Amino acid sequence: MLRPEVKAQLGAEIIFLTHNERLHQINLGWHPKGEELLWKPDTQETKYSQMGGRNIRYKRGFKADLVDEFCQLLTVHLPECAIRYAF
């Protein structure tokens, strides 16, 4: 239960982060069950950063559907939480 003054200030910033092989290996050691949710090669593609790093991101078009679905779920389950931005 949240107090009304807390609910009035509640907000979320939703970011579907990129990933990479190095972080994948680290996460396997720290949180292997969570990594099962993050590392999905069938829904991801290679992306190169501005600095030349090789990362993984959701395939084009796929991420937008995930962001929409998450925002809908948040609105249903935590309606007092304003979404500041989502990408």
C-alpha positions in Angstrom: 0.0 0.0 0.0 1.3 3.4 -0.9 0.3 6.6 0.8 -1.6 9.1 -1.3 1.3 11.6 -1.3 3.6 8.9 -2.6 1.1 7.8 -5.3 0.9 11.5 -6.5 4.7 11.5 -7.1 5.0 8.0 -8.5 6.6 7.8 -12.0 8.4 5.3 -14.2 11.1 5.7 -16.8 11.0 2.5 -18.9 14.1 1.6 -20.9 14.6 -1.7 -22.8 18.4 -1.8 -22.7 20.8 -3.2 -25.2 22.9 -6.1 -24.1 26.2 -7.6 -25.2 28.1 -10.9 -24.9 30.4 -9.6 -22.1 27.4 -8.6 -19.9 25.7 -11.8 -20.8 28.6 -13.8 -19.4 28.7 -11.7 -16.2 24.9 -12.0 -15.8 25.1 -15.8 -16.1 27.2 -15.8 -13.0 25.2 -13.3 -11.1 21.6 -14.0 -12.1 21.3 -17.0 -14.4 17.5 -17.1 -14.2 17.1 -13.5 -15.0 19.5 -13.9 -17.9 17.2 -16.5 -19.3 14.7 -13.7 -19.8 17.2 -11.2 -21.2 19.2 -13.3 -23.7 16.8 -14.2 -26.5 18.8 -14.5 -29.8 15.7 -15.3 -31.7 14.2 -11.9 -31.0 17.5 -9.9 -31.0 20.0 -8.6 -33.6 23.5 -7.2 -33.6 23.9 -3.5 -33.2 27.1 -1.5 -33.3 27.4 1.5 -31.0 28.8 4.9 -32.0 32.0 3.8 -30.2 32.2 0.6 -32.3 31.0 -1.7 -29.6 29.1 -4.8 -30.6 25.8 -5.0 -28.7 22.5 -6.9 -29.0 19.1 -5.2 -29.3 15.6 -6.3 -30.0 14.9 -6.8 -33.7 13.4 -3.8 -35.5 9.6 -3.5 -34.9 9.7 -6.1 -32.1 10.7 -3.8 -29.3 7.8 -1.3 -30.0 5.3 -4.1 -29.3 7.1 -5.0 -26.0 7.2 -1.4 -24.9 3.4 -1.1 -25.6 2.6 -4.3 -23.8 4.6 -3.3 -20.8 3.0 0.1 -20.6 -0.4 -1.5 -20.8 0.4 -3.9 -18.0 1.8 -1.1 -15.8 -1.4 0.9 -16.4 -3.6 -2.0 -15.3 -1.5 -3.2 -12.3 -0.2 0.2 -11.1 -2.5 2.9 -12.5 -1.2 5.6 -10.3 2.2 5.3 -11.8 2.8 7.9 -14.5 5.0 6.9 -17.3 7.6 9.6 -17.9 9.0 8.0 -21.0 9.3 4.5 -22.5 11.7 3.3 -25.2 
